[in-house]
């Protein structure tokens, strides 16, 4: 297994937790979004970069970027569909 390269992460959110309204936190399952997943979501969905440009910004390959983005999207969708909370892991 190759060593994991340090990724270039620039975005720092102001909020680290989201949950469905009206359900106590203790009753919710949690989905954790990793810092590199959040960065990928921001670059692709908010900044509108294509995967190649976003991968360059993160200093990773495009296939690695695609895997990170796919993981992040699945986690967010799972949280929305299943009513889970989302915790953004801090760097």
N, C-alpha and C positions, 0 to 999 in steps of 0.2 A: 504494500500500500504506500502510495506516495505521500510525502508530508503536505499538509494543507497550507497553501500560500496565504499570506496576509492579504485580505481584501481591502480595497479603498472604500471606506464608508464615510460619507460626509453628512448625511441627514441625521438630525437629532430631533425627535418629536417632543412636543410639549405635553403630550398625554400618553400614558403607558397602559391604560386599561379601558376596555369597552365591555359593556354588558347589556343584555336585554333589560328594558325598563320593567319595573314592577316585580322582578324576581330577586329575592335576596341572594347575594353573592355566594353564601355558603351552600345554596341549593344548586349551583351551576357547575357544570364541568368546564374546564378551561382548555383553550387552545393557545399555544405559545408561538408567537411570530418572532423569529430570530432576527438580529440586526441586519444580516445580509439579505434576508427575505424582504424586510421592510424597504431597504435601499433599492432592491430590484423592482418592487411594486411602484415606488415613487418615480424612479427613472423611466420606467416603461409606461405606466398608466397616467401619471400626473405630468411628468415632463415631456411625454410623447416621443421619447427616443426609441429608435428601433433596437432590436436585441444586440446587434453588433456594436453600435455606438454606446449603448448602456454597458455592455461587457467591457469595452475599453475604459470607460470611466471607473468601473469597479476593479480594473486590472485583473480580469479573469477571461477565460475563453467564452465564446458564444454558447457552446453546448453546456458549459457549467452554468452560465447565466440562465439559460432556458430551464435547466433542472431546478435552480433556486426559485425562479419565477413560478414555475408550475407548482412547486411545493407551497409557496406562499398563497397562491390563488386557491388551491385546494383547501388550505386551512381556513381562509376567510369564508369561503363558501360553506364549508362544514359548520363553522360557527353560526352563520346566518340561518342556514337550513335547519340545524339541530338545536338552535337556541342556546349556544354555548357562549361563555365569555371569551374575550380575546385579551391576552396579556402580551405586551410588546417587551421583549427582553432587552434590558439596557446593555449598552456596549461595555 
